[in-house]
Amino acid sequence: MPPPLSTELRSQVITVYKELLNLGRDYPKGFDYFRPRLHGAFMANAHLQDEDEIRQAIARAEFVRKEIEAL
């Protein structure tokens, strides 16, 4: 069994997911388009165990959040 994700990283992942989910409500193509793609993107990285890789994924999600806010 893989080691548990640190509480700090887990909370960061959940926070950025919730922020993106809320931004998706105003997404031009609609929430029904946005939500499955957001979920898929996060699930594609669910296998990550290395903390550095997780931090990089969080940074990518933060970049996407800023881009969506700019829309």
Secondary structure, 3 states (H helix, E strand, C coil): CCCCCCHHHHHHHHHHHHHHHHHHCCCCCCHHHHHHHHHHHHHHCCCCCCHHHHHHHHHHHHHHHHHHHHC
